[in-house]
Amino acid sequence: MDKIGSYEFIAEPFHCDFSQRLFMGHLGNHMLNAADYHSSARGFGMKYLMTINRSWVLSRLAIELDEMPQQYTKFRVETWVESAMRYFTSRNFCVVDDDGKVYGYGRSIWAMIDTESRQPTDIFSIDNGAINNWIVKDKECPIDKGGRVKMTDEAQLVRTIDTYYNDVDINGHINSVKYIEHVLDLWPLEWYRHHRIRRFEIAYVAEAHAGDSLSFYKESVEDLSYNVRIVKTSPDSPDHVEVCRSKVVFITEK
């Protein structure tokens, strides 16, 4: 079995926006599916982990694109493990079509948690550290790893939303991709008629759950580049707890 996995998807029309191109959230979902297909086939995927009260949780994701696939386009998501440490592993992605055209790349950081304690657990304890057998060090992923998204006191509260059933994933917390969709909804439809997402980053800090309220603070850091902080309040606690930060870089469409 190859160390690099390659999985075919299609830009289904109902997964595309008004420009007939795939939504960023759906591309992110395809990347997460590819990660699960790859890890499951190699013995450290979610299906097995959940039998031993373990689970992967996404810690960071960065996607950088030259172009988004158009509706009905078949494309492949290639994925591979770049490195592994005791509590975190890095996984990369390449989005490419059958002719070798590269749409863009992704970088992600994952933690393995104990599903009962919700605490990080030793990745190398799974099958005697078998993940080390699948590390690929010589495949290029030519995008920035990204860093901590810095926010200032100038960030403005722009929206507060409630969370419900459809926001929750198999780990019982707010789905990683839902945050992507909620962040990108901070810009109106008209904005997207003239701008395209060049790069999207998100770093997850804490879990939120159904019933929590999410507040979004946004600030412009440079031309067409914005940082977003999301904080939660819970029905049983008025405290504001930061759950994630995001950075969105746009380019102007011609």
C-alpha positions, 0 to 999 in steps of 0.5 A: 500500500502506498504511503500517499493516499489518493481519493476521487471526489466530484464537485456536485452541483448542490455543493457549489455556490452561485459561481458554480464552484465548490464551497470551501466548506465542502472542499474542507469536508472532502479533505477530512474524508480523505484523511479518514480513508487514508488512516482507516486503510492503514490501521489508525482511522476513526472506525478502529479508534472509537472501539478503544475510546480514542478519536482524532480531532482537528487542531489546525487547517490551512487551505491555499488555492489557485482555483476552486473546482467547478461543478461536475468536475472530478478531482482527487485529494491526495493526502499523506502524513508529514510527521508525527509526535507524541500528541500531534501529527501533521497531514498534508493535502494536494487537490489535483485533477486527472490531468495533473492540474493542481488546484491547491494544497492543504496543511493540517495538525491533528491530536488524538484524544481519549473520548471519555476524558477528552484529553490528548493521548499518546499517538504512538500507543496505537499499534506500537507506533505504526503511524511512523511507517506511513510518514512521507518526508519527500513530497512537497507541500509548497504552502505556508504552515501558518502561525498563530492568528493574532487579534487586537482589541480593535476586533469588532463583534460582528455576529452571534449565533446559536448552535443546533443539532446540525452543527454537531459531529460524531465527537459530540462537539461543533463540527470543524467544517461548520466553523469554516462555513460560519466564518465565511458567512461573515461576508455578504454574497455581493462580496463574493461576486468580486473576491475569491478566497486565496487562503483560509486558516483555522486553529481550534482552541476549545470545544463548543457544543450544541446549545452554545452561542458563538460570537464572531470578532473580526478585524482587517489586518491588511488589504483583503486579509482578515482575522476572526476570533470565535468565543462561546457562551454556554447555557450554564455559564456566562463566561466567554471562552475562546474556541478558535481563530481564523484567518481569511485572505481574499484576492480580487476577481477580474 
